[in-house]
Amino acid sequence: MTAAAEKPGGRGRTAAVTATDLLTATASRIADAFHGSLPVRDLYSPEGARMYDAFTQEDHSEVREFLRLARGCPGPILDLACGSGRLTLPLRALGRDITALDSSSEMLRILSERLTQARAHVTGQVNFVEADMADFRLDHRFGLVLLGATSITLLDRLGRAALFERVNAHLLPDGRFLLTALEFDGCSDIGDETVRVVIAKNGTDPALHLFTEQLDPAQGIRTVSILRQTLHGGEVTHSELFTTRVHTVTVESLRAELEAAGLAVHARHPVATGGSAYRVTLLECSS
Ligand SMILES: C[S@@+](CC[C@H](N)C(=O)[O-])C[C@H]1O[C@@H](n2cnc3c(N)ncnc32)[C@H](O)[C@@H]1O
């Protein structure tokens, strides 16, 4: 499977680099231990979308912070890089129209299924847009644009500049742009690696997810890999490895880039992370 080599801007794909080429440290040793039989996939492939949805089933991080701030920003909501709706679904409790934008048709398909399952309990319209968050044009503006799950790291500097310009063009005069960022400030060791385990459901059976990440601050790169093993009757029935490479950016750099794009940072809100290796900050911005 070819994967996550990015064009300038961090938005495109080339066929030159495979997902296997991106593996680092622990993930690489895991792949070796399977003697080449382990499928290695892009985290943002269709298979990766289904894994991400299962992996984050019980992940409620950022939800409380986004809901609290969203209550103070009237008007329609634009959820950028919405994925399978980890934030979109709880935001529906506000009863406002939401536009859910993602570049993955599979993520939007899963979100649509989730909405159908949740229909009895929620209000407000959800519109789906399959698009690049750094290159979208919608026919109206929003009281709130949000970018959660520290997904700003999916874009490089050029991609971020394009995104911020698009966000500014889609904000109502009193609108707010909320985004979360990892605090990379002070992280310096190449080879830093954290490992954690998440057990989620695969239908009625458990699926074991071993999450590893490695930071290379000098290159401005963070590599994330997740080994997923599905089990049935106590036996492993399938193993797959998912990987992606994202861009590190300090909160100070982000603030400068936002300001260069005409977006002022009004406030920084700490986000509860439940023991993550990094701190997460929610930046509240407006035109
Ligand atoms: C880390 S997930 C976040 C999903 C969701 N917001 C959450 O909080 O769990 C990142 C999402 O960004 C999407 N994505 C990646 N690159 C994108 C781009 N350039 N434009 C729009 N979506 C993108 C992926 O398909 C994925 O659904």
Ligand as a Chemical Component Dictionary entry (heavy atoms), coordinates in Angstrom:
data_LIG
# 
_chem_comp.id                   LIG 
_chem_comp.type                 NON-POLYMER 
_chem_comp.pdbx_formal_charge   0 
_chem_comp.three_letter_code    LIG 
# 
loop_
_chem_comp_atom.comp_id 
_chem_comp_atom.atom_id 
_chem_comp_atom.alt_atom_id 
_chem_comp_atom.type_symbol 
_chem_comp_atom.charge 
_chem_comp_atom.model_Cartn_x 
_chem_comp_atom.model_Cartn_y 
_chem_comp_atom.model_Cartn_z 
_chem_comp_atom.pdbx_ordinal 
LIG C1  C1  C 0  -6.898  12.904 13.689 1  
LIG S1  S1  S 1  -8.336  12.746 12.678 2  
LIG C2  C2  C 0  -9.445  13.842 13.556 3  
LIG C3  C3  C 0  -10.873 13.449 13.422 4  
LIG C4  C4  C 0  -11.851 14.157 14.385 5  
LIG N1  N1  N 0  -11.863 15.598 14.233 6  
LIG C5  C5  C 0  -11.546 13.815 15.837 7  
LIG O1  O1  O 0  -11.535 14.724 16.669 8  
LIG O2  O2  O -1 -11.340 12.640 16.151 9  
LIG C6  C6  C 0  -7.836  13.712 11.306 10 
LIG C7  C7  C 0  -8.835  13.742 10.166 11 
LIG O3  O3  O 0  -8.320  14.649 9.190  12 
LIG C8  C8  C 0  -8.659  14.164 7.901  13 
LIG N2  N2  N 0  -7.740  14.845 6.976  14 
LIG C9  C9  C 0  -6.430  14.593 6.750  15 
LIG N3  N3  N 0  -5.926  15.508 5.894  16 
LIG C10 C10 C 0  -6.961  16.356 5.591  17 
LIG C11 C11 C 0  -7.077  17.497 4.751  18 
LIG N4  N4  N 0  -6.015  17.997 4.090  19 
LIG N5  N5  N 0  -8.276  18.108 4.658  20 
LIG C12 C12 C 0  -9.364  17.627 5.318  21 
LIG N6  N6  N 0  -9.307  16.533 6.136  22 
LIG C13 C13 C 0  -8.108  15.928 6.265  23 
LIG C14 C14 C 0  -8.529  12.673 8.012  24 
LIG O4  O4  O 0  -9.264  12.010 7.008  25 
LIG C15 C15 C 0  -9.069  12.449 9.425  26 
LIG O5  O5  O 0  -10.451 12.193 9.379  27 
# 
loop_
_chem_comp_bond.comp_id 
_chem_comp_bond.atom_id_1 
_chem_comp_bond.atom_id_2 
_chem_comp_bond.value_order 
_chem_comp_bond.pdbx_ordinal 
LIG C1  S1  SING 1  
LIG S1  C2  SING 2  
LIG S1  C6  SING 3  
LIG C2  C3  SING 4  
LIG C3  C4  SING 5  
LIG C4  N1  SING 6  
LIG C4  C5  SING 7  
LIG C5  O1  DOUB 8  
LIG C5  O2  SING 9  
LIG C6  C7  SING 10 
LIG C7  O3  SING 11 
LIG C7  C15 SING 12 
LIG O3  C8  SING 13 
LIG C8  N2  SING 14 
LIG C8  C14 SING 15 
LIG N2  C9  SING 16 
LIG N2  C13 SING 17 
LIG C9  N3  DOUB 18 
LIG N3  C10 SING 19 
LIG C10 C11 SING 20 
LIG C10 C13 DOUB 21 
LIG C11 N4  SING 22 
LIG C11 N5  DOUB 23 
LIG N5  C12 SING 24 
LIG C12 N6  DOUB 25 
LIG N6  C13 SING 26 
LIG C14 O4  SING 27 
LIG C14 C15 SING 28 
LIG C15 O5  SING 29 
# 
